[in-house]
Amino acid sequence: MKLSFGNLTFEDGDVIHIEDKFGNETCVAKRGHDCGECEFCVICDSRKPNNTFAKYCQETHFEKE
């Protein structure tokens, strides 16, 4: 991932580990804006009106490893 001009962007192959009350997951950033495959599509779906997160979604999606 890289930080540039105040924006955090993920690059192809970056790994994030998620820990919550439901357990642990590992997701990998993939090149392309494939919302149907993205683990976070519920959060950043641009088709939802007034979705503030959608404007930050770039050409990257995350898939479970």
Secondary structure, 3 states (H helix, E strand, C coil): CEEECCEEECCCCCEEEEEECCEEEEEEEEECCCHHHCCCHHHHCCCCCCCCCHHHCCCEEEEEC
